[in-house]
Amino acid sequence: MEMMTPYPDRNGLPRTGQTTSYRTGDDANLLAGDPLPRFVDLGNGLVRDRICVPNLYWPKAPHLMIPGAQLATVPSNTIQSAEGDWAAATFYSHGDLVSENGADAGPYYVAVQNHLSSDTFADDLANGDWVLTPWVGSAANLTTAGVMTWNDAIDDCLALTFAGRSDWRLANWKELSSLYDFEKSNSAWSDPLEFLSATELWSSTTRTILTTQAMTFTFGTIPTGSFEAKANTLRAIPVAGGVV
């Protein structure tokens, strides 16, 4: 259960994260912005973000998330191991990742049941032993999230159930950009989040002057806001809450 703090929820802009001051009057010298702890690791795969009322909720490691209800045996909702080709092993446990069409050919599924293989993937899938995950693109590299078009990213986020929540959506551009930590020179998202660095991410925000394109954001040494055609395929990070 989430522990509530005695502090009120945030009402102001967050700090940038920069704490090294280079002169009087600069960002780190004045530390303008809400001083309350912004992020709370809930220990169930979610991070509570107190940037607004109602709060936002981010998956702590979206590239490793299991897109299903929270499992008691996998409290962190992260994939435990990559088994490769579905037929390569006879027993799977909660969170194991497999590929329907070969060791690294996808599509990728995670086990939601402890299961002795029947050697027929379709039978086990129909039996409810597996859940398709759009959040993993490679069985060989679990830090590689799947890519999808802008419309698919929105649909997949809206259809998502994770860590007991079903109000997921694709994050908008301001939500993504607010996560950048200006104190860091790399991997510049805010702790305790574990996002992908140097990865262009969809936002739910359309580029107004050309509505066939959507705004994107990239975490890295330099934060980058850009735009891409909605038909292109990029990665996505879902967020929950924050909607009044």
N, C-alpha and C positions, 0 to 999 in steps of 0.2 A: 504494500500500500504506500502511496506517495505521502511523504512527510511534509506537512505544511509549515512554512516559516512564519515568524511573527511579523515579517515585513509586509507592507501593502504591495499590490502589484504595480508594475511599472506604469508610469504615466508620461515620462519624458523620452527623449532620444537616447539611445545607448551610447556609451563611450566607444571610441575607435579601437581600444585595446592598446594604444601606444603609451608606454610608460617611461621611455628614454627621452629626456628633455635635451634640446640643443640650444635653447636660449629662453630668457624670461618672456612669458606671454605666448609660448607655443603650446601645441596641443597637450603634450605630456606634462608641461609645467602647470597648466590650469586644470587639466582633467575635467573638462566640461562634459556634461552628460550624466545620466542616471548612475549613481554609484553602487546600487544594490547588485548582488550577484545575479547575473543574467541567466546562466544555465545551471540546471539541476539534473544530474544523471540519476534517472529513476531505477537503474539496475535491471530493467526488463527489456532492453533494446531501444528504449526511448530516452530522449533528452528533453526536459521541459524548458521552454524558452519564455522568459518573463518580459519580453520586449513590449508586449501589448496586452490589452484586456479585451477578450479572453486570451489566455496564453496560447502560444504555439507549441507544437510537439514535433520534433525531428527524429527520424531514425538515427541512432548513434552511428551506425555503419551501414548506410543504405545499399552499398554494393554487396553486402553479405546477408541481407535480410531474407527471411523466409516469408513469402507472401501468403500467410494463413493466420489462423487464430494462434494466440500465444500458447506454446506447448510447455507443459509443466517440466518435461525432461530437457527442454532447451530454453531456459529462462531468458537467455540473452538474445534469442531469436537470430542466432547467427549459424551459418552453415558449418558443420563440424568437420567434414572431410569430403574430398572429391574422389569418387569411386571410378570416374570415367565412364566407359561404355556400360550400359545397364546390365548386359549379360555377363560382365566380367566377374561378378561376385554373386554368391547365393544368399547373402543375408545383408539387410540394410537396417540402419537405425535412424531415429529421428534426425533430420537435418542433413543426411547424406545427399550429395549432389550426383545426378547421373545425366547422361545424354541419351536421347532416344535413338539417335542415328550414328553412334560411334563415339569414340573417346573425346573428341573435341569438335563435333559437328552440330550439336544442338538439334532441336530445342532442349532446354535444360529443365530438370525437375528436381525437387527436393522431397525426400521421404517424410511423410507425416505419420507413418505407422511403422512399428517394428515389424519386419516382414521377411519371411522366407520366400525367395524368388520362385515364381511359378515357371520361369523361363519364357513367359509371354508377357511382354510389357503392357500391351493393350488390356489384358485381363487384370493386371495389377492396378493399372490406371483406373479402370472402370470400378474396381473394388475400393477406390478411395485411398490407396496407399501412397499416391504421389500428387504433388501440386506443381503446376507449371510456374516457373519463376521468370518474369521478364527482367529481373534485376541482376542476373548473372549472364555474362556473354561468353565465358570460357570456363570449361571444366579444368583446364590446365592452369588457369590463373584466376583465383577467386577474387582478386582485386580489380578485375575487369568487369564493369557493369554492362548490361545489354544496351544496345542502341535502338532507337525507335523514332518514328516521325512525330511531329508536334501533336497531331490529333491522337495518335496512339498513346503518347505520353500522358495526355490529359485523361483519356479513357482508362488507361491502366491504373493511374493514380486514384481516380474516382471509384474504381472497382476493387481497390485494395482493402484487405483486412490484415492488420498487423498489430501485435502486442495488445490485443483486445480492443483496438479502435477501428472504426469503419468510416471515419469522416476525413479520409485522406484526399488530397488534391495536389495538383502540380503547383509548386511554389511560384509566386510572382517575382518580378525582377527586383523589387525593393527588398523583399524578404531574403533573397539570395545574397544580394550585395551587402546587406547589413551584417552578414556572417564573417566578412573579411576582417582579419586581425592585423592591424597596421604595425604591430610590434615585431611581427615575424618577417623573415626574408624568404621563407619557403613554406610549403604546406600551410598556407596562410588562412585556413578557416579557424574558427574559434574552438578552443578546448571546451568540453571533452568530445566534440564532434570528430568523426574520422571520415572525412570526405576525400574524394579523389582530387589530387593536385594536377594542375595543367590540363584539365578536362573541361571542354566546353559543354555547358549544361543548358537544357531548355528552361525557359521560364514560361509561365502561362500568359505573359504580357505580349500583345500584338504590337508590331511596329506600325504606328499610326499612318505614316506617309506611304506605306506600302503594305497593305494588309495581308498579302500572301507570305509575309515574313513575320517571324517572332523574335523577341529580344532574348539574348543569351547572356550567360555570365561564366567567366573562367576564373577559378582560384589558381594562384601561382605567385611567383615573385612579384609580378605586377598584376593587380586585379584588372580584368578586361571585360568591358561590356560591349557586346556586338549584336549582330542579328544574322539570322539564317532563314532560307526558304523553309516553309513549314513542311514541305515534302522531303527535306533532307532528314537524315537519321543521326540523332545525338543521344546522349545519356540524360537521365532525369533524376531528380531527387524529390520525393513526396514530402508534404508537410501536412499536419493535422491541426485543427483548432484555428483560432484567430479570426473567425467569421462571426460578425455580430448579426 
